[in-house]
Amino acid sequence: MNDKGALNVAPEDAQNPCFWSRVCLHNIAKLAKEATTIRHVLESLFRYFDNGFSRSPEQGQNKHFLLSTLIKHLDHKIVLKQPDMQLDIVEVTTYLAQLAKVESSIAIIGAVSDVMRHLRKSIHCSLDDANLGADVIKWNRNFREAMDKCLV
């Protein structure tokens, strides 16, 4: 952007959809004044993904915020009904965590806290394995392992 607020676009960027995606996300972020607003915007995007479109773990500029938002999305009512999607979200989050810059941030602290909460729920659920079916036991074990890997 120049000093008058106009966007300077190189000719090679004008045809690049990734460039325009970043511009849109940047503008959305500028419009949002608080985390709640940003989360509402991103939840709409995640609902779009939930309806059968895949997530690409190679994308994402603000990895800490994406990590936090992805973990929070595990509590969404649509995601709660789809155990395989929960595992996919944790795996994408783990991948982003591996790429993220190692530094503290409020988003990372919140994400770690949320991961610990999910891990605690998973461990608590495994204490009552006798009352669960084999598929639920297997899924819970996989989820716990994925959460543990994400924390590491």
C-alpha positions in Angstrom: 0.0 0.0 0.0 1.2 3.5 -0.7 0.8 6.4 1.7 -2.6 7.3 0.4 -4.0 3.9 1.2 -4.1 2.6 -2.4 -2.9 -0.9 -3.0 0.2 -1.3 -5.2 -0.1 -4.6 -7.1 2.7 -6.1 -9.1 1.5 -7.5 -12.5 2.4 -11.0 -11.5 0.4 -10.7 -8.3 -2.7 -9.4 -10.1 -3.4 -12.9 -11.6 -2.5 -14.9 -8.4 -5.5 -16.1 -6.4 -3.3 -16.7 -3.3 -2.3 -13.0 -3.3 -6.0 -11.9 -3.5 -6.9 -14.3 -0.7 -4.3 -12.7 1.5 -5.6 -9.3 0.6 -9.1 -10.3 1.6 -8.0 -11.8 4.9 -5.9 -8.8 5.6 -8.9 -6.5 5.0 -11.1 -8.7 7.2 -8.6 -8.5 10.0 -8.3 -4.7 9.7 -12.1 -4.4 10.0 -12.3 -6.6 13.1 -11.5 -4.7 16.3 -11.7 -7.5 18.7 -11.1 -11.3 18.9 -14.8 -12.1 19.1 -15.4 -10.4 15.7 -12.5 -12.1 14.1 -13.7 -15.5 15.5 -17.2 -14.9 14.1 -15.7 -14.2 10.6 -13.4 -17.2 10.8 -16.1 -19.5 12.0 -18.0 -18.7 8.8 -15.0 -19.8 6.9 -14.7 -23.0 9.0 -18.4 -23.8 8.4 -17.6 -23.6 4.7 -14.8 -26.1 5.3 -17.1 -28.3 7.4 -19.5 -28.7 4.5 -17.1 -30.9 2.6 -14.3 -28.7 1.5 -10.8 -29.6 2.6 -8.4 -27.6 4.7 -4.9 -26.9 3.3 -2.3 -27.0 6.0 0.2 -25.2 3.8 -1.8 -22.0 3.9 -2.0 -19.4 6.7 -0.1 -16.2 7.6 -0.9 -15.8 11.2 -0.2 -19.3 12.5 -0.7 -18.5 16.2 -4.1 -17.1 15.7 -5.1 -19.9 13.3 -3.9 -22.5 15.9 -6.0 -20.9 18.5 -9.1 -20.6 16.3 -8.8 -24.2 15.0 -8.6 -25.5 18.6 -11.6 -23.4 19.6 -13.5 -24.7 16.5 -13.4 -28.2 18.0 -16.2 -27.1 20.4 -18.4 -26.1 17.5 -21.7 -28.0 17.4 -21.2 -29.3 13.8 -17.7 -30.5 14.6 -18.7 -32.2 17.8 -20.9 -34.5 15.8 -18.1 -35.5 13.4 -15.3 -37.3 15.3 -13.2 -37.8 12.1 -13.3 -34.1 11.4 -12.1 -33.4 15.0 -9.0 -35.6 14.3 -8.4 -33.8 11.0 -8.6 -30.4 12.8 -6.1 -31.6 15.4 -3.8 -32.9 12.7 -3.9 -29.6 10.8 -3.3 -27.7 14.1 -0.3 -29.9 14.8 1.1 -29.2 11.3 0.6 -25.5 11.8 2.3 -25.7 15.3 5.3 -27.3 13.7 5.6 -24.4 11.2 4.8 -21.7 13.8 7.5 -19.4 15.1 8.5 -20.4 18.6 7.5 -17.4 20.7 4.9 -16.7 23.3 1.7 -15.0 22.4 -1.8 -14.7 23.9 -3.2 -16.9 21.0 -0.7 -19.7 21.7 -1.3 -19.6 25.5 -5.1 -19.8 24.8 -4.5 -22.6 22.3 -2.4 -24.6 24.7 -5.0 -24.1 27.5 -7.8 -25.4 25.1 -5.7 -28.4 24.0 -5.1 -29.3 27.6 -8.9 -29.0 28.3 -9.6 -31.4 25.4 -6.9 -33.8 26.5 -8.2 -33.8 30.0 -11.7 -34.6 28.7 -10.3 -37.4 26.6 -8.4 -38.9 29.5 -11.5 -38.6 31.7 -13.6 -40.3 29.1 -11.1 -43.2 28.9 -11.6 -43.9 32.6 -15.1 -45.2 31.7 -13.9 -47.4 28.8 -16.1 -50.3 30.0 -19.2 -48.4 29.2 -18.1 -47.4 25.7 -18.2 -49.3 22.4 -15.0 -50.4 20.6 -15.2 -47.7 18.0 -15.5 -44.9 20.6 -12.6 -46.4 22.6 -10.5 -46.5 19.5 -11.4 -42.9 18.4 -10.8 -41.6 21.9 -7.3 -43.2 22.0 -6.5 -41.7 18.5 -7.8 -38.3 19.6 -5.8 -38.4 22.9 -2.6 -39.3 20.9 -3.3 -36.5 18.3 -3.8 -34.0 21.2 -0.6 -35.2 22.9 1.3 -34.8 19.6 -0.2 -31.4 19.1 1.1 -30.3 22.5 4.5 -31.6 21.9 
